[in-house]
Amino acid sequence: MCIRDSYSLKHYQEALDCLKTHIFSQNQEDVPSLVGAEANFVAGLCYGALQSNNQAFCSHLEQALSLNPDLYDSAATHLQLYNGYISLSEADTLNLDKAAKHLQIALTKENIAVKTENKIWLANHYYKKIKSHLDTHWSNKVSDHPHLIQEMNSAIDQYQSVFCPENTLIDLTADTLIFEAELIKFSKLLEYKEEHTKKLNLLKDLVEQQSTKVELNWSHQKETLFELATTYAALNDKEKACETFRFIHSASHTFPTMLASVATLESAKLNFELLESSSKSTSNRETLSILNDLKELQIRKNPLSEPVHLEAALEFAEIRASLYDVKEQDERHLFFLKRVKEDFTSDDDLVTKEYIKSLENYPSKKQIYNAYMSFLEAEILRLRAKHMYEEEQLNEMEELHEAALTLYNEIKNNRMTPENLFGRVKKSVQNINDLNAY
C-alpha cells in the first residue's frame, strides 16, 4: 500500500524507496512478471516526475514494457521513452537511435496524436543517417542496408503527412517558413528512392510559392532551383534541365560558388548535346559561348569547387576536338589534353601556382586533383597508342596500352576517385579493349 499511496500523493521519492525495499531488493526471478512490470513502470514514472535520473526512467519503462507488453506496449509508453532518450542524447548519441525507434513505434499505434515537430524530428533523423551513408562514397546506395530502406520510407511518410497530406504542398506562411529546409530534405529522399516525378512535382510547387509569395523571407530558393534542374536531368528532360541550369548560370553571382560552377558545367554539356549537328562548329555563336563557359570555369580553378574545374577542362578538350574533321580529332584531342595538363601543373602561371599551393590545405581535393592528373597522363598514352596502331607499330602500341591501363586501374581502385572520373576511366578502358579486339 505504501507504494500506491506514496505515488498517488505525489510522494515520488517515498514510492521509490518502497519499491527498492519491497520489490527490487528481492530476487527478480521470484517476482511475478506482472508485479515486476507494474513496479518498474511506477518506478520509471517516479524518476520521470523527479527529473533526477533519466537513464533510470528509461531503463524501468523498458523493463516494464518487456515484462508486460500487453499492458505497456502502448503509444503513450513509447512516446515517454522517446522523450526520455532525447534527454539523454547529449551524453550518448546512440540514444538518438533509441528515441527514433520508440517514436516510430508510437506512430504505428492507433489513435495517437503526434506533434508535427516530432514527426519532422524523426524524418530529419533518418535523413541524416541516410545522407551520411551516401556521402561516404558515391557508389553507396540506400539498398546496401535493409534498415536504411525502412528508415527512408518512414522519413518520406512523415514528411508526406506533414507537408503533402493531400498529395499537394501545403501553403507556406511566415509561421511555417521554417519548414523550407525540410522540404529540400524531403525532395532528396524522393530522389534517393528514385521517385523523381514526385520530387519534381514537390519542387515545382515550392518554386511557385517562392515566386508568388515574395513577401516571405525565403532562404532556399537557389538550392530549390538547383534541385529542380538535377531532377529534370534525372528524368532525361534535357531541354528543361538545360534551361534551368542556364538560368542559374546567368545569375551565378547570386548563387553559392559551388552550385553556380556545377550549373555552368552542366548547362554547357547539355547545351552542346542539344545543338543540331550543323551548329557544332567554331563559326557558331552558341558553340563558342559553350566553349567560353567551359574555358572560364577552367581558368577560375578553385580547390574547394573541384572536380568541377577539372571536369570543365576535360569537356572543353573533348568538345573542341570534336569540331575538327574525323581524321584530325584524335590528334587535336591529344593536343588539347596536353594543354590542360600544362595549365593545371604549370609553375610559371601565378593562378595555377596558387591553386596548387592551396590544394595542400585540402587533402581530399588534392587526392582528386592527383587522380585527374593521372587520368590526363593515361589519356595521352592511350591516344598515342591509337596513333601507333594506325602506323602499324603494334609493339609500341602494346607498351603504351600497358602503361595507360596501369594508371586507369590505379584511378579505379582509388576511393577518392569521383564518379564522373570513374565513368571516364571505364569508357577509356573499353576503347582500348575495342581497339585490341579489332
MIGUTI-51849 format. One record per residue (C-alpha): residue number from 1; y negated, x, z; residue in three letters; chain. Coordinates in steps of 0.05 Angstrom, whole numbers, always signed. Layout:
REM residues N
 num  north   east     up residu chaine
 NUM      Y      X      Z    Ala      A
...
END
This chain:
REM residues 438
 num  north   east     up residu chaine
   1     +0     +0     +0    Met      A
   2    -48    +57    +15    Cys      A
   3    -47    +77    -59    Ile      A
   4    -64     +9    -86    Arg      A
   5   -114     -7    -32    Asp      A
   6   -149    +60    -39    Ser      A
   7   -153    +55   -115    Tyr      A
   8   -177    -17   -115    Ser      A
   9   -230     +1    -64    Leu      A
  10   -251    +60   -109    Lys      A
  11   -228   +110    -56    His      A
  12   -201   +154   -111    Tyr      A
  13   -190   +217    -71    Gln      A
  14   -152   +178    -18    Glu      A
  15   -109   +147    -72    Ala      A
  16    -94   +217   -100    Leu      A
  17    -76   +243    -30    Asp      A
  18    -28   +184    -21    Cys      A
  19     +4   +197    -88    Leu      A
  20    +13   +271    -72    Lys      A
  21    +44   +253     -4    Thr      A
  22    +90   +196    -23    His      A
  23   +106   +206    -97    Ile      A
  24    +91   +275   -125    Phe      A
  25   +119   +312    -64    Ser      A
  26   +188   +283    -78    Gln      A
  27   +239   +310   -127    Asn      A
  28   +216   +275   -190    Gln      A
  29   +288   +263   -212    Glu      A
  30   +295   +217   -152    Asp      A
  31   +233   +177   -170    Val      A
  32   +247   +116   -215    Pro      A
  33   +215   +126   -283    Ser      A
  34   +174    +62   -277    Leu      A
  35   +148    +83   -209    Val      A
  36   +133   +153   -235    Gly      A
  37    +97   +124   -295    Ala      A
  38    +53    +80   -253    Glu      A
  39    +39   +136   -204    Ala      A
  40    +19   +183   -260    Asn      A
  41    -24   +130   -292    Phe      A
  42    -62   +115   -228    Val      A
  43    -69   +190   -214    Ala      A
  44    -98   +200   -283    Gly      A
  45   -148   +144   -273    Leu      A
  46   -168   +173   -206    Cys      A
  47   -181   +242   -236    Tyr      A
  48   -220   +208   -291    Gly      A
  49   -262   +169   -243    Ala      A
  50   -275   +231   -201    Leu      A
  51   -290   +272   -263    Gln      A
  52   -263   +331   -225    Ser      A
  53   -204   +355   -267    Asn      A
  54   -199   +333   -340    Asn      A
  55   -136   +373   -351    Gln      A
  56   -101   +335   -294    Ala      A
  57   -129   +270   -322    Phe      A
  58    -96   +283   -390    Cys      A
  59    -32   +311   -361    Ser      A
  60    -20   +250   -317    His      A
  61    -35   +200   -372    Leu      A
  62    +11   +238   -419    Glu      A
  63    +66   +235   -366    Gln      A
  64    +56   +160   -355    Ala      A
  65    +60   +148   -430    Leu      A
  66   +124   +189   -434    Ser      A
  67   +158   +154   -375    Leu      A
  68   +140    +82   -394    Asn      A
  69   +117    +77   -467    Pro      A
  70   +129     +2   -468    Asp      A
  71    +72     -7   -419    Leu      A
  72    +27    +52   -431    Tyr      A
  73    +34    +66   -506    Asp      A
  74    -29    +26   -519    Ser      A
  75    -93    +36   -557    Ala      A
  76   -131    +39   -491    Ala      A
  77    -88    +96   -464    Thr      A
  78    -94   +136   -529    His      A
  79   -169   +126   -530    Leu      A
  80   -173   +151   -458    Gln      A
  81   -132   +212   -477    Leu      A
  82   -177   +224   -539    Tyr      A
  83   -238   +225   -494    Asn      A
  84   -203   +269   -443    Gly      A
  85   -182   +321   -494    Tyr      A
  86   -251   +321   -526    Ile      A
  87   -280   +340   -459    Ser      A
  88   -230   +398   -456    Leu      A
  89   -242   +423   -527    Ser      A
  90   -294   +475   -508    Glu      A
  91   -242   +510   -465    Ala      A
  92   -187   +507   -517    Asp      A
  93   -196   +486   -590    Thr      A
  94   -123   +463   -592    Leu      A
  95   -146   +404   -551    Asn      A
  96   -185   +380   -612    Leu      A
  97   -118   +370   -648    Asp      A
  98    -91   +332   -588    Lys      A
  99   -154   +289   -587    Ala      A
 100   -146   +275   -661    Ala      A
 101    -73   +257   -652    Lys      A
 102    -88   +205   -598    His      A
 103   -148   +176   -636    Leu      A
 104   -104   +170   -698    Gln      A
 105    -51   +133   -658    Ile      A
 106   -103    +87   -627    Ala      A
 107   -128    +69   -697    Leu      A
 108    -58    +46   -716    Thr      A
 109    -56     -4   -659    Lys      A
 110    -75    -76   -670    Glu      A
 111   -137   -110   -641    Asn      A
 112   -174    -46   -623    Ile      A
 113   -247    -34   -638    Ala      A
 114   -261    +40   -650    Val      A
 115   -333    +63   -654    Lys      A
 116   -359    +86   -722    Thr      A
 117   -376   +154   -695    Glu      A
 118   -305   +164   -671    Asn      A
 119   -277   +147   -740    Lys      A
 120   -324   +196   -771    Ile      A
 121   -306   +249   -720    Trp      A
 122   -232   +241   -738    Leu      A
 123   -246   +244   -813    Ala      A
 124   -290   +305   -804    Asn      A
 125   -239   +340   -760    His      A
 126   -185   +331   -813    Tyr      A
 127   -233   +351   -869    Tyr      A
 128   -250   +417   -835    Lys      A
 129   -176   +433   -827    Lys      A
 130   -161   +418   -899    Ile      A
 131   -221   +455   -926    Lys      A
 132   -204   +516   -883    Ser      A
 133   -135   +518   -914    His      A
 134   -161   +510   -985    Leu      A
 135   -217   +561   -975    Asp      A
 136   -168   +614   -952    Thr      A
 137   -145   +623  -1024    His      A
 138   -157   +585  -1089    Trp      A
 139    -82   +578  -1100    Ser      A
 140    -73   +539  -1035    Asn      A
 141    -61   +464  -1042    Lys      A
 142    -60   +406   -994    Val      A
 143    +12   +393  -1014    Ser      A
 144    +31   +461   -984    Asp      A
 145    +39   +426   -916    His      A
 146    +61   +353   -908    Pro      A
 147    +18   +344   -846    His      A
 148    -44   +361   -888    Leu      A
 149    -27   +305   -936    Ile      A
 150    -23   +256   -878    Gln      A
 151    -89   +282   -849    Glu      A
 152   -123   +278   -917    Met      A
 153   -101   +206   -925    Asn      A
 154   -123   +188   -855    Ser      A
 155   -191   +220   -865    Ala      A
 156   -201   +183   -931    Ile      A
 157   -181   +118   -897    Asp      A
 158   -231   +128   -841    Gln      A
 159   -288   +146   -889    Tyr      A
 160   -269    +88   -933    Gln      A
 161   -271    +38   -875    Ser      A
 162   -340    +63   -854    Val      A
 163   -375    +76   -920    Phe      A
 164   -339    +33   -971    Cys      A
 165   -308    -26   -934    Pro      A
 166   -311    -68   -997    Glu      A
 167   -300    -11  -1047    Asn      A
 168   -374     -1  -1058    Thr      A
 169   -421    +45  -1020    Leu      A
 170   -458    +12   -962    Ile      A
 171   -534    +10   -966    Asp      A
 172   -560    +72   -931    Leu      A
 173   -623    +65   -888    Thr      A
 174   -665   +110   -846    Ala      A
 175   -617    +96   -789    Asp      A
 176   -554   +113   -828    Thr      A
 177   -582   +171   -869    Leu      A
 178   -546   +219   -822    Ile      A
 179   -482   +199   -859    Phe      A
 180   -506   +230   -924    Glu      A
 181   -470   +296   -910    Ala      A
 182   -406   +258   -891    Glu      A
 183   -407   +224   -959    Leu      A
 184   -404   +292   -992    Ile      A
 185   -343   +309   -950    Lys      A
 186   -312   +242   -968    Phe      A
 187   -322   +258  -1042    Ser      A
 188   -289   +326  -1033    Lys      A
 189   -229   +294  -1000    Leu      A
 190   -222   +248  -1060    Leu      A
 191   -225   +310  -1104    Glu      A
 192   -170   +344  -1064    Tyr      A
 193   -128   +282  -1073    Lys      A
 194   -144   +284  -1148    Glu      A
 195   -176   +215  -1145    Glu      A
 196   -232   +238  -1190    His      A
 197   -252   +168  -1215    Thr      A
 198   -261   +144  -1143    Lys      A
 199   -301   +206  -1128    Lys      A
 200   -344   +194  -1190    Leu      A
 201   -359   +122  -1170    Asn      A
 202   -377   +143  -1099    Leu      A
 203   -425   +198  -1123    Leu      A
 204   -457   +153  -1176    Lys      A
 205   -471   +101  -1122    Asp      A
 206   -500   +155  -1077    Leu      A
 207   -543   +185  -1133    Val      A
 208   -570   +115  -1148    Glu      A
 209   -591   +105  -1076    Gln      A
 210   -622   +174  -1073    Gln      A
 211   -661   +159  -1136    Ser      A
 212   -685    +89  -1117    Thr      A
 213   -698    +97  -1043    Lys      A
 214   -749   +153  -1050    Val      A
 215   -780   +136   -982    Glu      A
 216   -718   +164   -947    Leu      A
 217   -715   +237   -928    Asn      A
 218   -653   +256   -967    Trp      A
 219   -622   +324   -952    Ser      A
 220   -563   +329  -1001    His      A
 221   -589   +307  -1069    Gln      A
 222   -577   +375  -1101    Lys      A
 223   -507   +380  -1074    Glu      A
 224   -492   +309  -1096    Thr      A
 225   -514   +324  -1167    Leu      A
 226   -472   +388  -1169    Phe      A
 227   -411   +350  -1145    Glu      A
 228   -425   +297  -1197    Leu      A
 229   -425   +350  -1252    Ala      A
 230   -360   +381  -1228    Thr      A
 231   -328   +312  -1226    Thr      A
 232   -348   +297  -1297    Tyr      A
 233   -316   +363  -1316    Ala      A
 234   -252   +346  -1277    Ala      A
 235   -248   +281  -1316    Leu      A
 236   -258   +320  -1381    Asn      A
 237   -323   +283  -1396    Asp      A
 238   -354   +346  -1424    Lys      A
 239   -417   +314  -1451    Glu      A
 240   -438   +284  -1384    Lys      A
 241   -415   +346  -1346    Ala      A
 242   -457   +390  -1392    Cys      A
 243   -517   +343  -1386    Glu      A
 244   -514   +344  -1310    Thr      A
 245   -504   +419  -1305    Phe      A
 246   -562   +428  -1354    Arg      A
 247   -607   +384  -1311    Phe      A
 248   -591   +428  -1250    Ile      A
 249   -604   +490  -1292    His      A
 250   -671   +463  -1316    Ser      A
 251   -691   +451  -1243    Ala      A
 252   -658   +514  -1218    Ser      A
 253   -720   +537  -1180    His      A
 254   -710   +478  -1132    Thr      A
 255   -635   +488  -1123    Phe      A
 256   -598   +537  -1078    Pro      A
 257   -586   +601  -1116    Thr      A
 258   -510   +597  -1119    Met      A
 259   -509   +524  -1143    Leu      A
 260   -562   +539  -1195    Ala      A
 261   -525   +600  -1221    Ser      A
 262   -459   +564  -1226    Val      A
 263   -493   +506  -1261    Ala      A
 264   -525   +553  -1311    Thr      A
 265   -459   +586  -1326    Leu      A
 266   -421   +521  -1333    Glu      A
 267   -474   +488  -1376    Ser      A
 268   -475   +548  -1423    Ala      A
 269   -399   +547  -1430    Lys      A
 270   -395   +472  -1442    Leu      A
 271   -455   +471  -1488    Asn      A
 272   -425   +523  -1533    Phe      A
 273   -358   +488  -1533    Glu      A
 274   -391   +423  -1554    Leu      A
 275   -431   +454  -1611    Leu      A
 276   -409   +439  -1682    Glu      A
 277   -375   +499  -1715    Ser      A
 278   -431   +503  -1765    Ser      A
 279   -481   +511  -1709    Ser      A
 280   -446   +570  -1677    Lys      A
 281   -487   +626  -1707    Ser      A
 282   -543   +674  -1687    Thr      A
 283   -591   +635  -1730    Ser      A
 284   -581   +571  -1689    Asn      A
 285   -632   +559  -1635    Arg      A
 286   -582   +525  -1588    Glu      A
 287   -533   +583  -1594    Thr      A
 288   -588   +633  -1580    Leu      A
 289   -610   +592  -1519    Ser      A
 290   -539   +593  -1492    Ile      A
 291   -534   +668  -1502    Leu      A
 292   -602   +678  -1469    Asn      A
 293   -580   +638  -1408    Asp      A
 294   -517   +680  -1401    Leu      A
 295   -554   +745  -1410    Lys      A
 296   -606   +724  -1359    Glu      A
 297   -550   +710  -1309    Leu      A
 298   -521   +778  -1323    Gln      A
 299   -588   +813  -1314    Ile      A
 300   -604   +776  -1249    Arg      A
 301   -540   +800  -1217    Lys      A
 302   -535   +786  -1142    Asn      A
 303   -475   +805  -1099    Pro      A
 304   -479   +740  -1060    Leu      A
 305   -471   +699  -1123    Ser      A
 306   -412   +736  -1151    Glu      A
 307   -369   +727  -1190    Pro      A
 308   -419   +683  -1228    Val      A
 309   -457   +742  -1259    His      A
 310   -393   +779  -1278    Leu      A
 311   -365   +716  -1310    Glu      A
 312   -430   +705  -1347    Ala      A
 313   -426   +776  -1375    Ala      A
 314   -355   +765  -1400    Leu      A
 315   -374   +698  -1430    Glu      A
 316   -433   +730  -1466    Phe      A
 317   -388   +784  -1495    Ala      A
 318   -336   +734  -1517    Glu      A
 319   -385   +684  -1549    Ile      A
 320   -427   +738  -1581    Arg      A
 321   -366   +770  -1614    Ala      A
 322   -341   +702  -1638    Ser      A
 323   -403   +695  -1681    Leu      A
 324   -381   +751  -1728    Tyr      A
 325   -331   +746  -1784    Asp      A
 326   -260   +742  -1760    Val      A
 327   -244   +813  -1784    Lys      A
 328   -301   +841  -1743    Glu      A
 329   -292   +801  -1679    Gln      A
 330   -245   +848  -1641    Asp      A
 331   -289   +908  -1657    Glu      A
 332   -352   +872  -1636    Arg      A
 333   -317   +845  -1573    His      A
 334   -298   +916  -1554    Leu      A
 335   -370   +938  -1565    Phe      A
 336   -399   +883  -1521    Phe      A
 337   -347   +895  -1466    Leu      A
 338   -367   +968  -1464    Lys      A
 339   -439   +946  -1458    Arg      A
 340   -421   +901  -1400    Val      A
 341   -383   +957  -1365    Lys      A
 342   -443  +1003  -1374    Glu      A
 343   -491   +950  -1348    Asp      A
 344   -450   +940  -1284    Phe      A
 345   -437  +1013  -1270    Thr      A
 346   -500  +1050  -1293    Ser      A
 347   -532  +1099  -1245    Asp      A
 348   -595  +1101  -1287    Asp      A
 349   -614  +1028  -1283    Asp      A
 350   -651  +1013  -1218    Leu      A
 351   -629   +940  -1215    Val      A
 352   -556   +959  -1224    Thr      A
 353   -562  +1016  -1175    Lys      A
 354   -590   +969  -1122    Glu      A
 355   -537   +917  -1139    Tyr      A
 356   -480   +968  -1129    Ile      A
 357   -512   +992  -1065    Lys      A
 358   -518   +921  -1038    Ser      A
 359   -444   +908  -1052    Leu      A
 360   -427   +955   -996    Glu      A
 361   -455   +904   -947    Asn      A
 362   -406   +851   -972    Tyr      A
 363   -335   +878   -973    Pro      A
 364   -304   +815  -1003    Ser      A
 365   -355   +816  -1060    Lys      A
 366   -342   +890  -1070    Lys      A
 367   -268   +875  -1080    Gln      A
 368   -285   +821  -1131    Ile      A
 369   -330   +870  -1167    Tyr      A
 370   -275   +923  -1168    Asn      A
 371   -226   +872  -1197    Ala      A
 372   -274   +855  -1254    Tyr      A
 373   -286   +928  -1268    Met      A
 374   -211   +938  -1273    Ser      A
 375   -207   +878  -1319    Phe      A
 376   -261   +907  -1364    Leu      A
 377   -222   +972  -1369    Glu      A
 378   -157   +935  -1384    Ala      A
 379   -191   +893  -1438    Glu      A
 380   -219   +955  -1471    Ile      A
 381   -149   +985  -1471    Leu      A
 382   -119   +921  -1499    Arg      A
 383   -169   +916  -1556    Leu      A
 384   -159   +989  -1573    Arg      A
 385    -84   +977  -1573    Ala      A
 386    -93   +920  -1621    Lys      A
 387   -131   +966  -1668    His      A
 388    -74  +1017  -1662    Met      A
 389    -26   +961  -1683    Tyr      A
 390    -67   +946  -1744    Glu      A
 391    -67  +1020  -1761    Glu      A
 392     +9  +1020  -1750    Glu      A
 393     +3  +1072  -1695    Gln      A
 394    +55  +1038  -1653    Leu      A
 395    +68  +1094  -1602    Asn      A
 396     -6  +1097  -1585    Glu      A
 397     -7  +1021  -1581    Met      A
 398    +51  +1021  -1531    Glu      A
 399    +17  +1073  -1487    Glu      A
 400    -47  +1033  -1485    Leu      A
 401    -10   +968  -1472    His      A
 402    +27  +1000  -1414    Glu      A
 403    -38  +1025  -1383    Ala      A
 404    -71   +957  -1393    Ala      A
 405    -12   +918  -1363    Leu      A
 406    -13   +963  -1302    Thr      A
 407    -85   +944  -1290    Leu      A
 408    -72   +870  -1303    Tyr      A
 409    -14   +870  -1253    Asn      A
 410    -58   +902  -1200    Glu      A
 411   -110   +848  -1211    Ile      A
 412    -58   +792  -1208    Lys      A
 413    -29   +819  -1143    Asn      A
 414    -97   +825  -1110    Asn      A
 415   -110   +764  -1066    Arg      A
 416   -185   +774  -1075    Met      A
 417   -180   +761  -1149    Thr      A
 418   -219   +697  -1165    Pro      A
 419   -185   +640  -1201    Glu      A
 420   -225   +649  -1266    Asn      A
 421   -208   +722  -1270    Leu      A
 422   -135   +707  -1256    Phe      A
 423   -136   +660  -1314    Gly      A
 424   -167   +712  -1359    Arg      A
 425   -113   +762  -1340    Val      A
 426    -58   +712  -1356    Lys      A
 427    -89   +699  -1424    Lys      A
 428    -95   +774  -1440    Ser      A
 429    -23   +789  -1418    Val      A
 430     +0   +732  -1463    Gln      A
 431    -39   +763  -1521    Asn      A
 432     -3   +828  -1510    Ile      A
 433    +65   +793  -1507    Asn      A
 434    +49   +754  -1571    Asp      A
 435    +30   +818  -1607    Leu      A
 436    +93   +854  -1585    Asn      A
 437   +136   +795  -1605    Ala      A
 438   +104   +793  -1673    Tyr      A
END
